[in-house]
Amino acid sequence: DRGKKAYNAAVLLSKTVPFEPILLASSEDTVYDHIPDFDPASIDKDAAYVHITTNNTIEGTSIYDLPDTNGVPIVADMSSNILAARYNVEDFALIYAGAQKNIGPAGVTVVIVREDFLNDQPQLSAMLDYRIQADAASLYNTPPAYNIYIAKLVFEWVKNTIGGVDKMAEINREKSGLLYDYIEQSDFYTSPVKKVDDRSVTNIPFVTPSKDLDAEFVSEADKLGFKNIKGHRSVGGMRASLYNAFPRQGVLDLIDFMKDFEARHQ
């Protein structure tokens, strides 16, 4: 979904700036139920960059192994699984991520940009000009100090309390694995993601045998404190978002409710 938004934004910009946005691959025709493939040779080696979204919050897919881009730099929207899965930062020319999923309050965007990828020409907006921001040590304007402070505390928590991103990723695989394993053995719940390797560790969509049961599940779950478990309006069903701060016990409690609901409606 956010990959499509990035592409649409590029198409809009191309009407005023001379460049050609190319859609390399999409699984929109199957409601984004898998990570699509593409031929690396189809990418012009002189292309400016290849954009990817590492995690799809709505349909529950993720890119863990970076695609071959024929040597073209990779720009990644990592908003929903930054700090939740292991990536080698040096493999990217630029990473950008909203803080609101795993880092801190909404209102902060984290940008990690390779120095040789910083722009040489002024951009349309000084606020979005990464050269200006880098030269000003991210203090070109008055920053949201409280949000940044909370982000600092989260970084310290992941590094010092959890044991780093690798350990955080291990915890997330274990949490999501509990839920995926239960869904797999169930004849009542199903996952819309076709390929196991494409499954997100942070966003896990699932459905019951009917939309009416989905609605009843959401209603009962909400009353028990499982908030915002209703799936996105574009796909329906349910969606469990297991971001870094979500506890393992919460997954176990959800599974207990799912077992009870299944037993009563099987």
ZATOR-382422 format. One line per field, with one value per residue (C-alpha): residue in one letter; z, x, y; residue number from 1. Coordinates in nm, 2 decimals, decimal comma, always signed. Each point is the difference from the previous one (the first is absolute). Layout:
res [A; ...]
c3 [Z; ...]
c1 [X; ...]
c2 [Y; ...]
n [NUM; ...]
//
This chain:
res [D; R; G; K; K; A; Y; N; A; A; V; L; L; S; K; T; V; P; F; E; P; I; L; L; A; S; S; E; D; T; V; Y; D; H; I; P; D; F; D; P; A; S; I; D; K; D; A; A; Y; V; H; I; T; T; N; N; T; I; E; G; T; S; I; Y; D; L; P; D; T; N; G; V; P; I; V; A; D; M; S; S; N; I; L; A; A; R; Y; N; V; E; D; F; A; L; I; Y; A; G; A; Q; K; N; I; G; P; A; G; V; T; V; V; I; V; R; E; D; F; L; N; D; Q; P; Q; L; S; A; M; L; D; Y; R; I; Q; A; D; A; A; S; L; Y; N; T; P; P; A; Y; N; I; Y; I; A; K; L; V; F; E; W; V; K; N; T; I; G; G; V; D; K; M; A; E; I; N; R; E; K; S; G; L; L; Y; D; Y; I; E; Q; S; D; F; Y; T; S; P; V; K; K; V; D; D; R; S; V; T; N; I; P; F; V; T; P; S; K; D; L; D; A; E; F; V; S; E; A; D; K; L; G; F; K; N; I; K; G; H; R; S; V; G; G; M; R; A; S; L; Y; N; A; F; P; R; Q; G; V; L; D; L; I; D; F; M; K; D; F; E; A; R; H; Q]
c3 [+0,00; +0,09; -0,29; -0,23; +0,17; -0,06; -0,37; -0,04; +0,16; -0,25; -0,29; +0,13; +0,03; -0,34; -0,15; +0,11; +0,03; -0,31; +0,10; -0,07; +0,30; -0,08; +0,19; +0,02; +0,17; +0,19; +0,15; +0,00; -0,23; +0,28; +0,28; +0,09; +0,13; -0,08; -0,08; -0,38; -0,20; -0,29; -0,23; +0,12; -0,37; -0,05; +0,22; -0,18; +0,16; -0,03; +0,20; +0,30; +0,25; +0,07; +0,26; +0,23; +0,30; +0,24; +0,18; -0,11; +0,31; -0,17; -0,18; +0,23; -0,24; +0,05; -0,20; +0,20; -0,27; -0,22; -0,37; -0,27; -0,14; -0,27; +0,20; +0,04; +0,36; +0,22; +0,18; +0,26; +0,19; +0,32; +0,21; +0,14; +0,06; +0,08; +0,31; -0,03; -0,26; -0,08; -0,30; -0,10; -0,01; -0,24; -0,27; -0,03; -0,15; +0,21; +0,26; +0,13; +0,27; +0,20; +0,37; +0,10; -0,03; +0,18; +0,10; +0,17; -0,04; -0,34; -0,12; -0,06; -0,31; +0,01; -0,31; -0,05; -0,32; -0,15; -0,03; -0,37; -0,06; +0,15; -0,27; -0,17; -0,12; +0,22; +0,04; -0,04; +0,38; +0,23; +0,27; -0,21; -0,13; +0,16; -0,08; +0,20; +0,28; +0,01; -0,01; +0,29; +0,20; -0,02; +0,16; -0,30; +0,18; +0,36; +0,04; +0,20; +0,30; +0,21; -0,28; -0,07; +0,37; +0,01; -0,31; +0,18; +0,30; -0,24; -0,17; +0,33; +0,11; -0,32; +0,03; +0,37; +0,14; -0,29; -0,12; -0,35; -0,32; -0,05; +0,33; -0,07; -0,33; +0,17; +0,25; -0,28; -0,19; +0,31; +0,07; -0,36; -0,03; +0,29; -0,19; -0,34; +0,13; +0,16; -0,32; -0,20; +0,21; +0,01; -0,25; +0,11; -0,06; -0,31; -0,10; -0,33; -0,06; -0,25; +0,07; +0,35; -0,07; -0,09; +0,34; +0,21; +0,36; +0,10; -0,18; -0,01; -0,19; +0,03; -0,07; +0,12; -0,24; -0,05; +0,01; +0,26; +0,23; -0,06; +0,12; +0,30; +0,08; -0,01; +0,22; +0,27; -0,02; +0,05; +0,31; +0,14; -0,06; -0,34; -0,15; -0,37; -0,11; -0,28; -0,34; -0,23; -0,19; -0,33; +0,10; +0,30; +0,25; +0,29; +0,05; +0,30; +0,01; +0,21; +0,01; +0,22; +0,31; -0,02; +0,26; -0,06; +0,26; -0,21; -0,29; +0,23; +0,13; -0,36; -0,09; +0,31; -0,12; -0,36; +0,13; +0,20; -0,29; -0,23; +0,24; +0,02; -0,37; -0,17]
c1 [+0,00; +0,27; +0,21; -0,29; -0,03; +0,37; -0,04; -0,30; +0,19; +0,28; -0,25; -0,14; +0,34; +0,10; -0,26; +0,22; +0,35; +0,15; +0,04; -0,18; -0,14; -0,01; -0,22; +0,23; -0,24; -0,33; -0,23; -0,30; -0,20; +0,00; -0,05; +0,37; +0,00; +0,37; +0,33; +0,02; +0,31; +0,16; +0,29; +0,30; +0,11; -0,31; +0,14; +0,20; +0,34; -0,02; -0,32; +0,01; -0,12; -0,23; -0,27; -0,13; -0,22; +0,14; -0,33; -0,36; -0,21; -0,34; +0,06; +0,27; +0,29; +0,37; +0,32; +0,28; +0,25; +0,07; -0,06; +0,27; -0,03; +0,27; +0,23; -0,26; -0,01; -0,29; -0,23; -0,22; -0,31; +0,06; -0,27; -0,17; +0,28; +0,30; +0,17; -0,23; +0,20; +0,37; +0,13; +0,35; -0,02; +0,30; -0,22; -0,21; +0,06; -0,28; -0,24; -0,30; -0,24; -0,28; +0,06; -0,35; +0,02; +0,32; +0,19; -0,22; -0,28; -0,13; +0,16; +0,36; +0,14; +0,33; +0,22; +0,32; +0,17; +0,34; +0,21; +0,07; -0,38; -0,06; -0,13; +0,23; -0,29; -0,25; -0,33; -0,36; -0,02; +0,28; -0,18; +0,03; +0,35; +0,22; +0,32; -0,12; -0,11; +0,33; +0,21; -0,22; +0,04; -0,37; -0,06; -0,10; -0,32; -0,11; -0,05; -0,27; +0,23; -0,24; -0,06; +0,37; +0,07; -0,25; +0,17; +0,33; -0,14; -0,14; +0,34; +0,17; -0,27; +0,06; +0,38; +0,05; -0,30; -0,11; +0,36; -0,01; -0,20; +0,10; -0,15; -0,31; -0,04; +0,03; -0,27; -0,23; +0,05; -0,10; -0,30; -0,13; +0,09; -0,24; -0,29; +0,09; +0,04; -0,34; -0,16; +0,17; -0,13; -0,35; -0,28; -0,18; +0,25; +0,20; +0,28; -0,04; +0,38; +0,09; +0,37; +0,13; +0,33; -0,20; -0,18; +0,04; +0,12; -0,18; -0,34; -0,19; -0,33; -0,24; -0,36; -0,28; -0,22; -0,24; -0,02; -0,28; +0,22; +0,29; -0,23; -0,10; +0,36; +0,10; -0,30; +0,09; +0,37; -0,05; -0,21; +0,29; +0,25; +0,15; -0,02; +0,03; +0,00; -0,24; +0,18; +0,04; -0,32; +0,16; +0,05; -0,23; +0,05; +0,23; +0,36; +0,22; +0,27; +0,29; +0,23; +0,31; -0,18; -0,28; +0,07; +0,02; -0,27; -0,23; +0,05; -0,08; -0,31; -0,12; +0,06; -0,20; -0,29; +0,03; -0,02; -0,31; -0,16; +0,08; -0,14; -0,33; -0,04; +0,16]
c2 [+0,00; +0,25; -0,12; +0,09; +0,34; +0,06; -0,09; +0,22; +0,29; -0,05; +0,00; +0,33; +0,15; -0,11; +0,24; +0,29; -0,15; -0,18; -0,37; -0,33; -0,20; -0,38; -0,25; -0,30; -0,24; -0,01; -0,26; +0,24; -0,23; -0,26; +0,25; +0,01; -0,36; -0,06; +0,18; +0,02; -0,09; +0,20; -0,05; +0,20; +0,05; +0,20; +0,28; +0,26; +0,02; +0,38; +0,02; +0,23; -0,26; -0,29; +0,06; -0,28; -0,02; -0,26; -0,07; +0,02; +0,07; -0,06; -0,33; -0,13; -0,06; +0,09; +0,01; -0,15; -0,09; +0,31; -0,04; +0,01; +0,35; -0,02; +0,22; +0,28; +0,15; -0,11; +0,25; -0,16; +0,10; -0,19; +0,17; -0,31; -0,24; +0,21; -0,14; -0,31; -0,19; -0,02; +0,21; +0,10; +0,38; +0,01; -0,18; +0,31; +0,34; +0,14; -0,12; +0,20; -0,10; +0,15; -0,04; -0,09; -0,38; -0,11; +0,31; +0,26; +0,25; +0,11; +0,32; -0,12; -0,15; -0,18; +0,03; -0,18; +0,11; -0,09; +0,31; -0,05; -0,02; +0,35; +0,24; +0,25; +0,22; +0,18; -0,18; +0,13; +0,04; +0,09; -0,20; -0,32; +0,08; -0,26; +0,19; +0,30; -0,23; -0,18; +0,32; +0,14; -0,32; -0,06; +0,34; +0,21; +0,08; -0,04; -0,38; -0,18; -0,04; -0,22; -0,25; -0,02; -0,06; -0,28; -0,15; +0,02; -0,20; -0,26; -0,04; -0,04; -0,26; -0,20; +0,02; -0,04; -0,17; -0,23; -0,06; +0,16; -0,03; -0,36; -0,10; +0,22; -0,18; -0,34; +0,10; +0,12; -0,32; -0,20; +0,21; -0,01; -0,36; -0,09; +0,16; -0,13; -0,35; +0,01; +0,14; -0,27; -0,29; +0,14; -0,09; +0,31; +0,28; +0,07; +0,24; +0,18; +0,01; -0,27; -0,05; -0,07; +0,18; +0,32; +0,01; +0,31; -0,04; +0,33; -0,02; -0,32; +0,00; -0,29; -0,09; -0,23; -0,20; +0,29; +0,38; -0,03; -0,20; +0,25; +0,28; -0,20; -0,08; +0,36; +0,10; -0,26; +0,07; +0,37; -0,06; -0,21; +0,27; -0,11; +0,34; +0,09; -0,36; +0,07; -0,04; +0,29; +0,10; -0,10; -0,36; -0,07; -0,28; +0,05; +0,13; -0,06; +0,27; -0,14; +0,30; +0,00; +0,12; -0,26; -0,27; -0,37; -0,05; +0,20; -0,25; -0,29; +0,17; +0,07; -0,37; -0,11; +0,22; -0,13; -0,36; +0,08; +0,18; -0,28; -0,26; +0,19; +0,06; -0,30]
n [1; 2; 3; 4; 5; 6; 7; 8; 9; 10; 11; 12; 13; 14; 15; 16; 17; 18; 19; 20; 21; 22; 23; 24; 25; 26; 27; 28; 29; 30; 31; 32; 33; 34; 35; 36; 37; 38; 39; 40; 41; 42; 43; 44; 45; 46; 47; 48; 49; 50; 51; 52; 53; 54; 55; 56; 57; 58; 59; 60; 61; 62; 63; 64; 65; 66; 67; 68; 69; 70; 71; 72; 73; 74; 75; 76; 77; 78; 79; 80; 81; 82; 83; 84; 85; 86; 87; 88; 89; 90; 91; 92; 93; 94; 95; 96; 97; 98; 99; 100; 101; 102; 103; 104; 105; 106; 107; 108; 109; 110; 111; 112; 113; 114; 115; 116; 117; 118; 119; 120; 121; 122; 123; 124; 125; 126; 127; 128; 129; 130; 131; 132; 133; 134; 135; 136; 137; 138; 139; 140; 141; 142; 143; 144; 145; 146; 147; 148; 149; 150; 151; 152; 153; 154; 155; 156; 157; 158; 159; 160; 161; 162; 163; 164; 165; 166; 167; 168; 169; 170; 171; 172; 173; 174; 175; 176; 177; 178; 179; 180; 181; 182; 183; 184; 185; 186; 187; 188; 189; 190; 191; 192; 193; 194; 195; 196; 197; 198; 199; 200; 201; 202; 203; 204; 205; 206; 207; 208; 209; 210; 211; 212; 213; 214; 215; 216; 217; 218; 219; 220; 221; 222; 223; 224; 225; 226; 227; 228; 229; 230; 231; 232; 233; 234; 235; 236; 237; 238; 239; 240; 241; 242; 243; 244; 245; 246; 247; 248; 249; 250; 251; 252; 253; 254; 255; 256; 257; 258; 259; 260; 261; 262; 263; 264; 265; 266]
//
